[in-house]
């Protein structure tokens, strides 16, 4: 019999509905897996008592023939989502001990669908990072290792804890957020599926803000169908979020497996960057061949402003972060360090509460918003952002979706890039454009590199075309037949 933790979310859902297994035993199996994998540091808070209580409630509903879309399914929740009476810190010292009296809209949607919470996953502090090395509770370790090496690898960031939890079979799925690639990049590094939906598809209410015009919640799962099921439950209009789209949520899973014959798939020439490893280029060519074999037409397109996306992002995101993080002053919640007067308390609290990467981005953001520099940097970046979106609009008059690599490299070693912020920021080269343009994107695991590490392909679709995106992604997933998984070296 397949171990309960090896089931896909869709398979577990079917077994729960058929009463072949109970939500309680499924949850117990995952709680045991979480307890046996603490060396990975994927979870910052475990909630076993809450999980079992939720599972028992699910079993009661299932016994009556009731239940929601994700009834009894054990999930992990990124620590950026506020969860009622459960510590929610964004993995920052400044929010240590903060237990919200409310639930984020996305997690409430999941609980309404019957999902079970295993705990909160680690992340880069305030979602600022591409390696999950900036969390106040220490780095998360990727469950994958290079062949013949015991060196620790990063899982990507900022949603590295969520990606690790799914890849290591600790949860059937996990929530995540994506501001510049923080769902898709860790998914690529861990051999999982990560989805960033259209901006506004999922409510941001109750999610600790990083850059409000870029942040978007989405799922990390093991298959395209699993991710589609999760997104269907997570999404929906929310009047508490002014950027939430007043639209009905489609059945995304129904799009998985539909034919892509006749679709035009764009290949942007600007994504061929200098120094990109041959394995990434080769995988991209293979993905193009898979799309052709599935009946799609391949069209080369141009996104000429791609080279400006990264500098544009690293002006806009820190600017919005400096504004959003001004609320953390030790007065109303979180940590307070008493200083010499009110200003001293503000300064000492923020100096002690924020880590180096968060401080760096606040300083950058404050600078580009300051008098005399606002027009030169922030305003100009917003104009370039508009033109980047225009590039995509033009491309989508010619094609139905775009196919690119997800990341320029496979997972790298812990500490390898943490002292070089610029090298770290380059990890987002292929992902930030979708955030700047508000478009949906998905990363699927497609192959292993020469070191035995997973590599991902990315599909980007027009706004609100998630169903088309899932169709293309599931066709590629079928062709790739990726079934590799990390050796379980962490147990015990």
N, C-alpha and C positions, 0 to 999 in steps of 0.2 A: 504494500500500500504506500502511496506517495505520502511523505511526511507532510503534516499540516502546514508547516512553514514553507514548503516548496510549491504549494498551490498558487496559481495565479489568483488575482482578486476575482475574476469572472468565474473561475472554477470553484472557488470557495463559496461564492454567492450561490451558485447552482446547488452545491452540496448542502448549504444551510437551508435553502428553500425546500429541497427534497427531504430534509431532516436526516440526511446521512451522517451529519456531524452537528454538534451544538455550538452555539456562539461561545459558550463558556469554555469548552475544550479547545476551540480554535484560539481563543484569547489566552488561555493558560499556556498553550504551546508557544505562542509568541512572547509572552512574558518570560518564559524560561529561556528563550533565545536571547532576549534583551539582557537578562541577568548573566548569561554566559558570555556576553560579548562586550562587557564594560571596558575592556582594554582598548576598544575602538573609540571610545569616548563619543559615541554618536548621540547619546541622550544627555541632556543637562538636568532633566527632571523626569523621574519615572512615577507613574500613577497606577500601580497595580490594583489597589483597592477600588479606585474609581472605574478602572477598566472592567473588573469582574462584576461590579454592580451594573454597569451599562450592558455587559454581555448577558447577564441574567434577565434584565429587562427585555433585551432583544429576543431571548429564547421564549419568554412569555408571549411576546407578540407573534413570533413565528409559530408557536403552538396553536394560536387562534387563526392561523392562515393570514395574518397581517404582516406588516413590515414594509420598510421603505426600500429605496433603491440600493442602499449599502447596509441593509440590516445585518448586524452582527459582525461586520468587517472590521478587524483591528487596524487602526491607522496611527501614524506618528505625526505630530504637529510641530512645525517649525516654531522656535521660541519667539518669533516676531509677531505671532498671532496671540492676542489677548484671550485668555481662557479663564472663566469665572472661578475664583478662589484657588487657582493654581498659579504658582509663581511664573511671571512673564517678564523676562528681563532683557530681551534682545541681545542676550549674552554680553551685557555690559555691567560693570560694577556700579554704575550710577543708578541702575534700576534693581539692585539686589533687594530681595524681600518684597518686591511689589506684587501683590495679588489683586488683580482687577475684580471689581464687583459686577462685571458685565462680560459678555461673550462677544467675540468678533462675529460679524455677519457670516463670513465663510465657514467658521467652525460651527456656528449654530445651524447653518444649512446642512452640514455633515451630520450633526447629532439628530436633526430632524429626519434625515434619511436613514437613521439607525446605526451609524458608524460608532465604533468603540475607540476611545482614546487610550493609547498605551503610555503616552508621555510626551514631553517636549524635547525636540532635537536641537543640538548645538548648531551654531551658525557663526559666521564672521560678525564681529560686534557691529550692531546697527546695520547689518547686511553690507558692510563696507569691506569687501575683499573678494579674492578669486581663488582662495585656497583653504579657507576655514582654519587659518592659523591665528586670527586676531580675536577669537572668542576669549572672554575673561576666564573661562573654565579650562583653557588649554586647547590645543589643536585636536581635530578629529583625524583619525587614520583611515585611509582608503583600504577597504578589504582586499583589493587587488595588490599583487606584488609583481615586480619584474621577474622573469624566469631566472632562476639561479641566484636571486638576491633576497635578502631579508630587510633591505632598507625600507623605511616607512615612506609611503607616497601620500600626497595630499588628495582629498576627494573632490577638489574644486570648491568654489564658493559662490555666493555666500551660503547656499543651501546644502552644504556638505554633509551635515548630520542627517538630513532627510534622505539624501542620495545614498549614504552609507547604510542607513537603516533598511532601505529597500534592497540594495545590492547584497547585503549580508543576510537577507531573509529574516530580519527582525520585525518587519511590518509588511503588510500587503500593499501599502501605498503610503504616501506622506504628502502633507501640504508643503508648499515652498513659495517663494516670491522671486520675482525677476525684475531687476531695475536696469541691468545692462547685460544680462546673461546668466543671472544667478540661479536659474532653474536648468537651462540647457547645458551650460558648461559642466556643472557637477554631474549631470546625467551622462554626458559624453565620457567623463573621466571614470565613471563607475559602471558602465554597461547597462544603464537604465534608460527609461523613456521620460523625457521632461517636456512639459507643455507650458508655454507662455501664451495665454489667450489675448485677444484684442483688448486694448486698453479700455476699461469700463465694463468688460464682460463679468468680472468678479468684483464685488464690493471691496473697497479699501477700509471700510469702517471697522475699527478695532484692530487694525494692523499697525504696528509701530512704524511711523513714516520715516523714510529715508529721503527720496526725491519724489514728491507727490505727482508730478506730471509724467513720471516714468514707471513707478512701482505698479506691479500687477501680480496677483496671486495666481497660482496654478498648481497642478499635481506632478509628483514624480511617482512612477509606477514601473512594473516590469514588462508590460506589454502596451501596445498602442490602445487596444481595447480597454485595458484596465484604466489607463489615463483618461480615456474618453468617458468612462463611467464616472470616475471621480469628478471630472470637470462638469459633467451634467449636474451632479449634486452640489458642487461648490458655487456655480454661477447663478445669476439671477439679479433682477433689478432690486435696488435698495434705496429707498428715499433718504436714508441717513447719509448717503454718499452722493454729493452733487455731480460727480463724474460717472456715476453708475448709469449704464445704458438702459432705458426703459423698453426692453425687448424681452420677448419670451425666449426661454432657453431651449434650443433644439435637443433632440436625442442624439448626442454626438456619437454614441456607440453604434447607432444604426448606420452611420456612414462608413464604418470600418469594413473593409472587404468589398466595397462597391468598386466597380470597374473604373479605371482611369483611362480607358481607351479613348483616344481623340483629344485628351487634354494636352495643352501646350505647356511644357515645363521649361522655365527659363534658367539659363546658366550664366550668371553675371561674370563677365571677364575680369572685373576689378577684384574679385576674391582670390585670384591667383597672385599671391604676394611673394615678394623676394624672401628666400630662405625657408619657404614652407617645405617641410620634409616630403620626400618622394612618396612615402606611404600615405600621406594625406591626399596628395594629388592622385595617386593610383586609386585610392578608395573613391574619390570623387568621380573618376572616370568609370569605375565599376558601378557606382550608383546611377550614373547617366545611362549605362547599358541596361541596368535593371528596369529603369523607367521606360526605355524604348521597348524592351521585351514585354512589358505590361501594356503596350499599345499607345504610350504617350509619344508626342512629337517633341523633340529637343530643339530649343531655339536659344541662340546666344543673344544675351541682352547686355545693355550697359547701364551701370549705376555710377556715373562719373564722379559724384561727390563722396563716394565711399571712403576715400582717403581722409576726408575731413570729419568723419563720424566720431572717431575716438577723441580727438581734441574737443569737438563740440560737446560730447557727452561729459568729458571731464572739466568742463566749465559749468554746464547746466546742473549736473547732479550735485557737485559740492555746494553750489550756490543755494539750491533748494535744501540741502542738508543743513547748511549753516543756519537757515531760517527755521527749519523744523526742530533742530536740536537746541534752539535757544530756550525752549520750555523746560529743559532739565537744569534746574538751578538750586535744587535741594529744598525748595520751599514747600511744595505740596505733596510730593511723593518721592520715593527712592532715597538714595543716600544723601546725607548732609554732613559737610565738614565745616564746623564753625570757624570763621576767620575773624579778622580785625574789621568789624563793622559789616554792613550789608554787602558792600562791594567785595570785601575780602572773603566773605562766605561764598558768594557766587564763584569767585575765582578759585578758591581752594576746593570747593565741591567739584567743579568741572575739571580741574587739574587731576584730582584723585579719581574721579569717576570715569572719565573718557580715556581710552587707550591711545597709543601713538598714531595709529592709522586714522581713527576718528578725529583726533586733534588736527592731523595734517589736512584732512578734507574740510574741516570747519574753517581752518585758516585760509585755504584756497578759496572757498566759497565766500568768506567774508571779504577777501581782497577783491574778487571780481564783482562784488556788489557795491563796493565802496565808491564814494563820490570821486568822480574823475576817471573811474575805470569801468563803470556800469555800461556805458555806451560802447566802449572799446572791446569789452569782453562779453558780458552777459547778453546784451542786446544783439550784438553781432552773431553770437552763437545761436540765438533763437531764430535769426533770419536764415542762417545756414541750415538749421534744423528743418525749417519750412521747405527749403530747396531739396533737402534729402528726401523728404516725403514726396515732393514733386517728382523726383527721380523714380520712386517706386510707383507712383500713379502712372507715369509714362510707361514703365516696364509692364505694368499689369493691363495696359491696353493691347499688349502683344502676347502675353502669356497668362496662364491660369494660376501658376505657382512658381516658386523659385527653389532650386536645389543647390545647396552649398555644403562645405564641411561645417561642423559645429565649432571646432576649435583648431588652432594652428598646430597643436601638439597633443600627445597623450599626456596622462597624469605625470607630474614631475615630483621630484623628491622633496620631502619636508625640509624647509630652510633654504632650498635652492634659489628662490627668488624673493624671499621675504625682505632682504636688505636692499632690493632694487625695485622701488615702486613702479618705475617705468616698464620694466620687464614684466611685472605682475599685471599692469594695466593692459598690456598687449594681448593677454589671454582673452580679452573681450572683443577682439578685432572683428569677428564674424557675427557677433550677437547683438552689439549695441544698436545697430541700424534699425532692427525691428522695434526696439524700445523707443527710439527717437521718432519713428513714424507711427507708433501705436499699433503695429501689425501683429498677428498671431504667428508663432513659430514653434516648431517641435524638433527635438533631437531624438533620434533613434539609434540604438547600438547596431553597428553594421559589420564590424570586423575586429580582429586583433592585430596589433602591430608586431614587429619582430621580437619585441620583449614580452609578448603575451598580454599586452594591455589593451583595453577596449578603445575603439575609435567611433565617433558618431557622425552621422549625416544630419543635416538640418533642412527642413522644409519651411519656407516662409510663404504665407498666403495673403491675399488682400484682406482688409479689415472686414470682420464678421464672416469670413469664409472658412471658419474652423472645420466645417463638415468636409469641404474639399481638401483641406490640409490633412485631416485624418484619413481620407481615402488614399491620398498619395503616400502618406507615411505607412499605412498598413500594407500597401502594395510593395513598398521597399522592404518592410519588415519581413514579409513572406519570402521575398527573393533572397534576402540576407540569411534567413534561417539562423539567426544568432542565438545559440543556446549555451554559450560559454558562461561559466560562473567562477568566482574566485574560490581557491582552495580554502577550507576552513582551518586556518592556522591559529585563530584567536580563541578558540573554545577552551574552557577550563578556568 
